[in-house]
């Protein structure tokens, strides 16, 4: 067996490094060098993953964003009585790690609000019966939630009733509040992009809900296709908003860019699968993750399923690395910066999962 590589190699690597240097200012020079095969230590059982390191780690900034995010969660009413868990999960640290091209806590907070509202949608409607999740209501709840993201424009006589319904549901309040904050920084095309990605995410929530209610175990290829739509893509899509620039809509929609970015989003979400295994195993509901699906279909041991999942993650990250480098050679300066930002997002995401009590049993 050949030794494991210690960092990115092959076609386009130099171009990728140039793009990272240009995009994330001086701090990105740390990530522009060798990107070692980093590991999931700290007793998680996650094997080494091919992933860039986090570009920066500013604990003070992370704490600032996290404190503001917990205050906001209290204001809108999500996770009432559980805010200690929200604080401990440290979503503010995720925003700080994943978006290294800004030091502005309010921009990071705007992205954090959107992310936490999306997490709350999953918890309240899909996963957690203790906060009201009911499979038979999932489609109805997601439809109403989307109307908070893309405002419903009703005849005047029905507006007061709709507003009452919206205010009575903390998830809808959080979704609307998060978009309103983001609109301070985002262009209309960027808001429209996020709405599209959230609508796709909600389709993914509905798909998983149907699996759960029917006791269906998806095939590996079905699950991987699902993980492209039920992924961190709505968070990644805000890379340019947080960075203070705008990727042209035509470039974001380019099929080559779409392929690269969705591969990165799937890889980031498989990190979540790997780190959340223990958390989901301890829950009472039916959960899905790639190792579980692989073990079921390929009749292998749980450990082998984990190793195979890690290899799939690595394949996707390498594919993104090569394809993003090629796109950076011909794309706009904004596209080069965006692709480098996605690369930085991958590193920050893995670093957060490795340390967050949400996935490490604290």
C-alpha beads as a LAMMPS data file, in Angstrom:
LAMMPS data file: protein, C-alpha beads

362 atoms
361 bonds

1 atom types
1 bond types

-500.0 500.0 xlo xhi
-500.0 500.0 ylo yhi
-500.0 500.0 zlo zhi

Masses

1 110.0

Atoms # bond

1 1 1 0.000 0.000 0.000
2 1 1 1.366 3.395 -0.962
3 1 1 1.879 5.974 1.792
4 1 1 -0.791 8.594 2.368
5 1 1 -0.045 11.976 0.777
6 1 1 0.771 14.823 3.112
7 1 1 -0.962 17.481 1.075
8 1 1 -2.519 18.441 -2.254
9 1 1 -0.605 17.363 -5.331
10 1 1 -1.270 17.090 -9.031
11 1 1 -2.691 19.156 -11.846
12 1 1 -3.753 22.657 -10.893
13 1 1 -2.369 22.692 -7.376
14 1 1 -0.175 25.747 -7.950
15 1 1 -3.112 27.670 -9.375
16 1 1 -5.204 26.749 -6.366
17 1 1 -2.527 28.068 -4.059
18 1 1 -2.320 31.333 -6.004
19 1 1 -6.090 31.698 -5.749
20 1 1 -6.021 31.148 -2.000
21 1 1 -3.264 33.734 -1.534
22 1 1 -5.149 36.325 -3.554
23 1 1 -8.509 35.687 -1.979
24 1 1 -8.020 35.523 1.744
25 1 1 -5.432 38.261 2.200
26 1 1 -2.398 37.747 4.333
27 1 1 -4.000 35.221 6.667
28 1 1 -4.521 32.773 3.819
29 1 1 -0.781 32.297 3.391
30 1 1 -0.972 29.678 6.115
31 1 1 -3.420 27.676 4.010
32 1 1 -1.559 28.332 0.778
33 1 1 1.303 26.084 1.766
34 1 1 1.096 22.347 2.258
35 1 1 -2.361 21.332 3.429
36 1 1 -1.689 18.215 5.472
37 1 1 -3.975 15.323 5.824
38 1 1 -5.568 16.375 9.086
39 1 1 -7.067 14.008 11.586
40 1 1 -10.173 13.710 13.669
41 1 1 -8.512 13.168 17.004
42 1 1 -9.905 13.929 20.474
43 1 1 -11.484 10.510 20.888
44 1 1 -14.106 10.879 18.159
45 1 1 -13.130 7.813 16.146
46 1 1 -13.103 9.886 12.956
47 1 1 -10.223 8.816 10.685
48 1 1 -7.772 11.235 9.062
49 1 1 -9.453 13.389 6.433
50 1 1 -7.934 15.103 3.400
51 1 1 -8.844 18.704 4.127
52 1 1 -7.167 22.112 4.357
53 1 1 -6.396 23.514 7.782
54 1 1 -8.411 26.397 9.161
55 1 1 -7.039 29.671 7.788
56 1 1 -7.390 31.525 11.081
57 1 1 -8.430 30.909 14.644
58 1 1 -9.490 34.030 16.514
59 1 1 -11.113 32.792 19.755
60 1 1 -12.094 36.292 20.875
61 1 1 -13.940 36.969 17.621
62 1 1 -15.626 33.581 17.805
63 1 1 -16.800 34.257 21.370
64 1 1 -18.135 37.669 20.361
65 1 1 -20.168 36.223 17.498
66 1 1 -21.349 33.287 19.595
67 1 1 -22.538 35.527 22.412
68 1 1 -24.520 37.699 20.010
69 1 1 -25.960 34.612 18.320
70 1 1 -27.197 33.154 21.607
71 1 1 -28.795 36.507 22.516
72 1 1 -30.565 36.522 19.155
73 1 1 -31.780 32.935 19.610
74 1 1 -33.297 34.014 22.919
75 1 1 -34.979 37.016 21.274
76 1 1 -36.623 35.012 18.477
77 1 1 -37.515 32.102 20.764
78 1 1 -35.675 29.145 19.251
79 1 1 -34.238 26.560 21.648
80 1 1 -36.068 28.065 24.624
81 1 1 -34.763 26.441 27.777
82 1 1 -31.819 24.971 25.850
83 1 1 -29.709 28.015 25.168
84 1 1 -26.903 26.543 27.218
85 1 1 -26.580 23.864 24.541
86 1 1 -26.590 26.478 21.791
87 1 1 -23.852 28.398 23.562
88 1 1 -21.800 25.237 24.109
89 1 1 -22.142 24.156 20.460
90 1 1 -20.313 27.404 19.612
91 1 1 -21.825 28.230 16.225
92 1 1 -20.110 31.604 16.450
93 1 1 -16.792 29.791 16.316
94 1 1 -17.955 27.984 13.173
95 1 1 -18.673 31.321 11.492
96 1 1 -15.284 32.703 12.554
97 1 1 -13.427 29.632 11.274
98 1 1 -15.385 29.187 8.047
99 1 1 -15.342 32.831 6.912
100 1 1 -11.753 34.027 7.431
101 1 1 -11.941 36.901 4.955
102 1 1 -13.766 39.226 7.365
103 1 1 -13.177 40.359 10.927
104 1 1 -16.568 42.079 11.158
105 1 1 -18.591 40.336 13.882
106 1 1 -21.874 41.686 12.510
107 1 1 -21.310 40.140 9.070
108 1 1 -20.418 36.857 10.736
109 1 1 -23.505 37.179 12.930
110 1 1 -25.720 37.656 9.870
111 1 1 -24.429 34.393 8.389
112 1 1 -24.686 32.713 11.778
113 1 1 -28.333 33.685 12.179
114 1 1 -29.203 32.132 8.825
115 1 1 -27.297 28.957 9.669
116 1 1 -28.812 28.573 13.128
117 1 1 -32.315 29.177 11.757
118 1 1 -31.729 26.395 9.218
119 1 1 -30.489 24.077 11.979
120 1 1 -33.567 24.946 14.039
121 1 1 -35.820 24.111 11.099
122 1 1 -34.252 20.661 10.962
123 1 1 -34.466 20.122 14.714
124 1 1 -37.990 21.447 15.239
125 1 1 -39.657 19.960 12.171
126 1 1 -37.589 16.891 11.280
127 1 1 -35.476 15.415 14.056
128 1 1 -36.432 16.287 17.598
129 1 1 -39.809 15.211 18.948
130 1 1 -39.085 16.988 22.240
131 1 1 -39.461 20.353 20.476
132 1 1 -42.472 19.380 18.389
133 1 1 -41.218 17.390 15.409
134 1 1 -44.106 15.401 13.875
135 1 1 -43.415 13.504 10.622
136 1 1 -47.002 13.805 9.411
137 1 1 -46.753 17.622 9.551
138 1 1 -43.321 17.976 7.973
139 1 1 -44.424 19.053 4.498
140 1 1 -46.884 21.592 5.845
141 1 1 -44.352 23.046 8.275
142 1 1 -41.614 23.344 5.651
143 1 1 -44.003 25.058 3.246
144 1 1 -44.924 27.641 5.854
145 1 1 -41.285 28.057 6.819
146 1 1 -40.318 28.804 3.249
147 1 1 -42.993 31.481 3.121
148 1 1 -41.023 33.206 5.876
149 1 1 -37.853 33.041 3.750
150 1 1 -39.525 34.145 0.508
151 1 1 -42.301 36.339 1.918
152 1 1 -45.863 35.350 1.172
153 1 1 -47.758 38.275 -0.425
154 1 1 -51.373 37.768 0.555
155 1 1 -54.509 39.826 -0.046
156 1 1 -54.747 42.499 2.629
157 1 1 -57.564 40.863 4.599
158 1 1 -55.430 37.753 5.269
159 1 1 -52.192 39.464 6.219
160 1 1 -52.943 39.873 9.973
161 1 1 -53.771 36.165 10.359
162 1 1 -50.607 35.167 8.539
163 1 1 -48.508 37.492 10.647
164 1 1 -49.979 35.984 13.811
165 1 1 -49.142 32.485 12.581
166 1 1 -45.601 33.542 11.745
167 1 1 -44.991 35.192 15.119
168 1 1 -46.333 32.126 16.916
169 1 1 -43.656 29.876 15.418
170 1 1 -40.087 30.624 16.563
171 1 1 -38.546 28.861 13.566
172 1 1 -40.381 31.113 11.117
173 1 1 -39.465 34.147 13.210
174 1 1 -35.807 33.078 13.135
175 1 1 -35.786 32.450 9.381
176 1 1 -37.305 35.844 8.620
177 1 1 -35.062 37.645 11.091
178 1 1 -31.931 36.011 9.681
179 1 1 -32.783 37.049 6.122
180 1 1 -33.555 40.591 7.225
181 1 1 -30.149 40.909 8.869
182 1 1 -28.375 39.421 5.873
183 1 1 -30.107 41.915 3.574
184 1 1 -28.006 44.677 5.149
185 1 1 -25.016 43.243 3.314
186 1 1 -26.379 41.165 0.428
187 1 1 -27.400 42.271 -3.041
188 1 1 -30.829 41.138 -4.274
189 1 1 -29.219 38.467 -6.460
190 1 1 -27.398 37.068 -3.420
191 1 1 -30.616 36.943 -1.401
192 1 1 -32.319 35.183 -4.325
193 1 1 -29.437 32.696 -4.427
194 1 1 -29.854 31.916 -0.740
195 1 1 -33.609 31.478 -1.118
196 1 1 -32.995 28.956 -3.870
197 1 1 -30.493 27.012 -1.789
198 1 1 -32.816 27.013 1.229
199 1 1 -35.704 25.725 -0.883
200 1 1 -33.483 22.862 -2.067
201 1 1 -32.424 22.215 1.528
202 1 1 -36.068 21.941 2.552
203 1 1 -36.624 19.375 -0.209
204 1 1 -33.803 17.390 1.393
205 1 1 -35.451 17.676 4.814
206 1 1 -38.661 16.345 3.294
207 1 1 -36.850 13.462 1.613
208 1 1 -35.227 12.370 4.864
209 1 1 -38.546 12.720 6.650
210 1 1 -40.174 10.353 4.184
211 1 1 -37.392 7.806 4.715
212 1 1 -37.914 8.023 8.455
213 1 1 -41.696 7.725 8.346
214 1 1 -41.580 4.783 5.932
215 1 1 -38.653 2.982 7.556
216 1 1 -36.720 3.203 4.277
217 1 1 -32.955 2.721 4.250
218 1 1 -31.570 4.486 1.141
219 1 1 -28.891 2.993 -1.082
220 1 1 -25.436 4.559 -0.952
221 1 1 -25.879 6.362 -4.260
222 1 1 -29.347 7.583 -3.229
223 1 1 -27.959 8.867 0.051
224 1 1 -25.035 10.664 -1.598
225 1 1 -27.412 12.388 -4.024
226 1 1 -29.505 13.369 -0.996
227 1 1 -26.465 14.792 0.763
228 1 1 -25.941 17.191 -2.127
229 1 1 -29.287 18.831 -1.407
230 1 1 -29.418 18.318 2.370
231 1 1 -26.065 19.965 2.913
232 1 1 -24.192 23.029 4.093
233 1 1 -24.631 24.660 0.690
234 1 1 -26.892 27.488 1.983
235 1 1 -24.091 28.388 4.401
236 1 1 -21.344 28.112 1.774
237 1 1 -23.410 30.194 -0.652
238 1 1 -22.924 33.196 1.662
239 1 1 -19.145 33.188 1.214
240 1 1 -19.120 36.345 -0.882
241 1 1 -21.787 38.130 1.182
242 1 1 -19.714 37.700 4.316
243 1 1 -16.554 38.656 2.422
244 1 1 -18.055 41.926 1.196
245 1 1 -18.156 41.279 -2.557
246 1 1 -20.597 39.724 -5.017
247 1 1 -19.977 36.724 -7.247
248 1 1 -21.874 37.373 -10.512
249 1 1 -25.034 35.295 -10.723
250 1 1 -24.007 33.902 -14.110
251 1 1 -20.769 32.525 -12.674
252 1 1 -22.467 31.012 -9.641
253 1 1 -24.927 29.288 -11.981
254 1 1 -22.243 28.051 -14.405
255 1 1 -22.553 24.221 -14.449
256 1 1 -18.805 23.848 -13.870
257 1 1 -18.925 26.089 -10.828
258 1 1 -22.064 24.357 -9.615
259 1 1 -20.368 20.976 -9.897
260 1 1 -17.315 22.102 -7.947
261 1 1 -19.206 23.916 -5.196
262 1 1 -21.765 21.144 -4.669
263 1 1 -18.943 18.621 -4.357
264 1 1 -17.394 20.788 -1.661
265 1 1 -20.746 21.142 0.116
266 1 1 -21.303 17.384 0.051
267 1 1 -17.813 16.786 1.438
268 1 1 -18.415 19.311 4.241
269 1 1 -21.677 17.577 5.113
270 1 1 -20.007 14.165 5.195
271 1 1 -17.712 15.638 7.859
272 1 1 -20.918 16.262 9.797
273 1 1 -21.977 12.652 9.205
274 1 1 -18.698 11.346 10.576
275 1 1 -18.597 13.569 13.648
276 1 1 -22.293 13.189 14.482
277 1 1 -22.279 9.373 14.518
278 1 1 -22.120 9.094 18.310
279 1 1 -24.706 11.832 18.829
280 1 1 -27.149 10.149 16.444
281 1 1 -26.475 6.667 17.792
282 1 1 -27.521 7.880 21.231
283 1 1 -30.762 9.442 19.997
284 1 1 -34.096 7.653 20.090
285 1 1 -35.149 8.489 16.545
286 1 1 -34.194 6.899 13.228
287 1 1 -31.191 8.723 11.827
288 1 1 -29.156 8.461 8.646
289 1 1 -25.478 8.924 7.958
290 1 1 -23.119 7.658 5.305
291 1 1 -21.327 5.039 7.451
292 1 1 -24.674 3.551 8.486
293 1 1 -25.882 3.377 4.876
294 1 1 -22.610 1.862 3.656
295 1 1 -22.592 -0.757 6.422
296 1 1 -26.147 -1.750 5.529
297 1 1 -25.636 -1.993 1.770
298 1 1 -22.085 -3.332 1.627
299 1 1 -22.385 -5.625 4.656
300 1 1 -19.172 -4.434 6.230
301 1 1 -18.195 -3.633 9.790
302 1 1 -18.991 -0.216 11.240
303 1 1 -15.291 0.633 11.293
304 1 1 -14.835 -0.280 7.650
305 1 1 -17.925 1.759 6.770
306 1 1 -16.386 4.759 8.519
307 1 1 -13.130 4.306 6.610
308 1 1 -14.985 4.028 3.305
309 1 1 -16.962 7.162 4.135
310 1 1 -13.732 9.027 4.807
311 1 1 -12.377 7.944 1.413
312 1 1 -15.510 9.255 -0.297
313 1 1 -15.044 12.556 1.518
314 1 1 -11.425 12.714 0.396
315 1 1 -12.359 11.995 -3.228
316 1 1 -14.815 14.886 -3.217
317 1 1 -12.321 17.310 -1.662
318 1 1 -9.653 16.375 -4.209
319 1 1 -12.162 16.803 -7.020
320 1 1 -13.055 20.267 -5.745
321 1 1 -9.401 21.184 -5.419
322 1 1 -8.594 20.304 -9.019
323 1 1 -11.783 21.698 -10.559
324 1 1 -11.617 24.948 -8.594
325 1 1 -8.007 25.449 -9.660
326 1 1 -8.988 25.059 -13.320
327 1 1 -11.903 27.470 -12.939
328 1 1 -9.679 30.002 -11.210
329 1 1 -7.486 30.224 -14.309
330 1 1 -10.294 31.620 -16.487
331 1 1 -12.867 33.022 -14.067
332 1 1 -13.375 36.528 -12.757
333 1 1 -11.473 37.859 -9.734
334 1 1 -14.684 37.412 -7.752
335 1 1 -14.903 33.756 -8.764
336 1 1 -11.297 33.129 -7.750
337 1 1 -11.970 34.709 -4.388
338 1 1 -15.192 32.743 -3.961
339 1 1 -13.546 29.415 -4.788
340 1 1 -10.757 30.153 -2.333
341 1 1 -13.392 31.068 0.242
342 1 1 -15.096 27.711 -0.244
343 1 1 -11.712 26.008 0.265
344 1 1 -11.285 27.957 3.501
345 1 1 -14.852 27.008 4.495
346 1 1 -13.943 23.322 4.238
347 1 1 -11.032 23.770 6.624
348 1 1 -12.991 25.832 9.122
349 1 1 -15.903 23.411 9.046
350 1 1 -13.716 20.412 9.859
351 1 1 -11.940 22.272 12.633
352 1 1 -15.247 23.251 14.231
353 1 1 -16.671 19.733 14.057
354 1 1 -13.527 18.357 15.668
355 1 1 -13.956 20.616 18.686
356 1 1 -17.656 21.401 19.112
357 1 1 -19.381 19.782 22.125
358 1 1 -22.369 19.308 19.815
359 1 1 -20.507 16.368 18.269
360 1 1 -18.020 15.392 20.951
361 1 1 -20.196 14.308 23.846
362 1 1 -19.533 17.215 26.177

Bonds

1 1 1 2
2 1 2 3
3 1 3 4
4 1 4 5
5 1 5 6
6 1 6 7
7 1 7 8
8 1 8 9
9 1 9 10
10 1 10 11
11 1 11 12
12 1 12 13
13 1 13 14
14 1 14 15
15 1 15 16
16 1 16 17
17 1 17 18
18 1 18 19
19 1 19 20
20 1 20 21
21 1 21 22
22 1 22 23
23 1 23 24
24 1 24 25
25 1 25 26
26 1 26 27
27 1 27 28
28 1 28 29
29 1 29 30
30 1 30 31
31 1 31 32
32 1 32 33
33 1 33 34
34 1 34 35
35 1 35 36
36 1 36 37
37 1 37 38
38 1 38 39
39 1 39 40
40 1 40 41
41 1 41 42
42 1 42 43
43 1 43 44
44 1 44 45
45 1 45 46
46 1 46 47
47 1 47 48
48 1 48 49
49 1 49 50
50 1 50 51
51 1 51 52
52 1 52 53
53 1 53 54
54 1 54 55
55 1 55 56
56 1 56 57
57 1 57 58
58 1 58 59
59 1 59 60
60 1 60 61
61 1 61 62
62 1 62 63
63 1 63 64
64 1 64 65
65 1 65 66
66 1 66 67
67 1 67 68
68 1 68 69
69 1 69 70
70 1 70 71
71 1 71 72
72 1 72 73
73 1 73 74
74 1 74 75
75 1 75 76
76 1 76 77
77 1 77 78
78 1 78 79
79 1 79 80
80 1 80 81
81 1 81 82
82 1 82 83
83 1 83 84
84 1 84 85
85 1 85 86
86 1 86 87
87 1 87 88
88 1 88 89
89 1 89 90
90 1 90 91
91 1 91 92
92 1 92 93
93 1 93 94
94 1 94 95
95 1 95 96
96 1 96 97
97 1 97 98
98 1 98 99
99 1 99 100
100 1 100 101
101 1 101 102
102 1 102 103
103 1 103 104
104 1 104 105
105 1 105 106
106 1 106 107
107 1 107 108
108 1 108 109
109 1 109 110
110 1 110 111
111 1 111 112
112 1 112 113
113 1 113 114
114 1 114 115
115 1 115 116
116 1 116 117
117 1 117 118
118 1 118 119
119 1 119 120
120 1 120 121
121 1 121 122
122 1 122 123
123 1 123 124
124 1 124 125
125 1 125 126
126 1 126 127
127 1 127 128
128 1 128 129
129 1 129 130
130 1 130 131
131 1 131 132
132 1 132 133
133 1 133 134
134 1 134 135
135 1 135 136
136 1 136 137
137 1 137 138
138 1 138 139
139 1 139 140
140 1 140 141
141 1 141 142
142 1 142 143
143 1 143 144
144 1 144 145
145 1 145 146
146 1 146 147
147 1 147 148
148 1 148 149
149 1 149 150
150 1 150 151
151 1 151 152
152 1 152 153
153 1 153 154
154 1 154 155
155 1 155 156
156 1 156 157
157 1 157 158
158 1 158 159
159 1 159 160
160 1 160 161
161 1 161 162
162 1 162 163
163 1 163 164
164 1 164 165
165 1 165 166
166 1 166 167
167 1 167 168
168 1 168 169
169 1 169 170
170 1 170 171
171 1 171 172
172 1 172 173
173 1 173 174
174 1 174 175
175 1 175 176
176 1 176 177
177 1 177 178
178 1 178 179
179 1 179 180
180 1 180 181
181 1 181 182
182 1 182 183
183 1 183 184
184 1 184 185
185 1 185 186
186 1 186 187
187 1 187 188
188 1 188 189
189 1 189 190
190 1 190 191
191 1 191 192
192 1 192 193
193 1 193 194
194 1 194 195
195 1 195 196
196 1 196 197
197 1 197 198
198 1 198 199
199 1 199 200
200 1 200 201
201 1 201 202
202 1 202 203
203 1 203 204
204 1 204 205
205 1 205 206
206 1 206 207
207 1 207 208
208 1 208 209
209 1 209 210
210 1 210 211
211 1 211 212
212 1 212 213
213 1 213 214
214 1 214 215
215 1 215 216
216 1 216 217
217 1 217 218
218 1 218 219
219 1 219 220
220 1 220 221
221 1 221 222
222 1 222 223
223 1 223 224
224 1 224 225
225 1 225 226
226 1 226 227
227 1 227 228
228 1 228 229
229 1 229 230
230 1 230 231
231 1 231 232
232 1 232 233
233 1 233 234
234 1 234 235
235 1 235 236
236 1 236 237
237 1 237 238
238 1 238 239
239 1 239 240
240 1 240 241
241 1 241 242
242 1 242 243
243 1 243 244
244 1 244 245
245 1 245 246
246 1 246 247
247 1 247 248
248 1 248 249
249 1 249 250
250 1 250 251
251 1 251 252
252 1 252 253
253 1 253 254
254 1 254 255
255 1 255 256
256 1 256 257
257 1 257 258
258 1 258 259
259 1 259 260
260 1 260 261
261 1 261 262
262 1 262 263
263 1 263 264
264 1 264 265
265 1 265 266
266 1 266 267
267 1 267 268
268 1 268 269
269 1 269 270
270 1 270 271
271 1 271 272
272 1 272 273
273 1 273 274
274 1 274 275
275 1 275 276
276 1 276 277
277 1 277 278
278 1 278 279
279 1 279 280
280 1 280 281
281 1 281 282
282 1 282 283
283 1 283 284
284 1 284 285
285 1 285 286
286 1 286 287
287 1 287 288
288 1 288 289
289 1 289 290
290 1 290 291
291 1 291 292
292 1 292 293
293 1 293 294
294 1 294 295
295 1 295 296
296 1 296 297
297 1 297 298
298 1 298 299
299 1 299 300
300 1 300 301
301 1 301 302
302 1 302 303
303 1 303 304
304 1 304 305
305 1 305 306
306 1 306 307
307 1 307 308
308 1 308 309
309 1 309 310
310 1 310 311
311 1 311 312
312 1 312 313
313 1 313 314
314 1 314 315
315 1 315 316
316 1 316 317
317 1 317 318
318 1 318 319
319 1 319 320
320 1 320 321
321 1 321 322
322 1 322 323
323 1 323 324
324 1 324 325
325 1 325 326
326 1 326 327
327 1 327 328
328 1 328 329
329 1 329 330
330 1 330 331
331 1 331 332
332 1 332 333
333 1 333 334
334 1 334 335
335 1 335 336
336 1 336 337
337 1 337 338
338 1 338 339
339 1 339 340
340 1 340 341
341 1 341 342
342 1 342 343
343 1 343 344
344 1 344 345
345 1 345 346
346 1 346 347
347 1 347 348
348 1 348 349
349 1 349 350
350 1 350 351
351 1 351 352
352 1 352 353
353 1 353 354
354 1 354 355
355 1 355 356
356 1 356 357
357 1 357 358
358 1 358 359
359 1 359 360
360 1 360 361
361 1 361 362
